[in-house]
Amino acid sequence: MAEHETQSRTTGATVLTLVVVACAAGLADALRRRVRLRRRAHHHAGAEPTPAHTHTHTHHGTPTVPRQRATGPSVETVRLTEAERDAFAVLVRRLSEGD
């Protein structure tokens, strides 16, 4: 094998290794930040939630979007009269038949 081919392979392997190390370091940093934020959120669980239109800031001053609420709106029910239920049943039948 020629010397320049060996040198190219060594350089390529070195660059690839550096990219993998940089990605692993970035992933570790992201996971560390996520754990830190979860601990902080758990610690401040009794605090008033921030409105959805405001931004919070990380310790670096970078704006972030606050977490969304885990619960949805309350379930609503509407009571229908007998005539309304019959009309709805007719509508559903017509739509399912394709008329």
QUILINSUL-V482814 format. One record per pair of residues at least 24 apart in sequence whose ideal C-beta (glycine too) atoms are under 10 Angstrom apart, sorted by the first residue. I is the first residue (numbers start at 1). J is the second residue. D is the distance in Angstrom with one decimal. If there is no record, write none. Layout:
i:I j:J d:D
i:I j:J d:D
//
This chain:
i:33 j:58 d:7.7
i:33 j:59 d:9.2
i:33 j:60 d:9.6
i:37 j:64 d:8.8
i:37 j:67 d:9.0
i:41 j:66 d:10.0
i:41 j:67 d:7.3
//
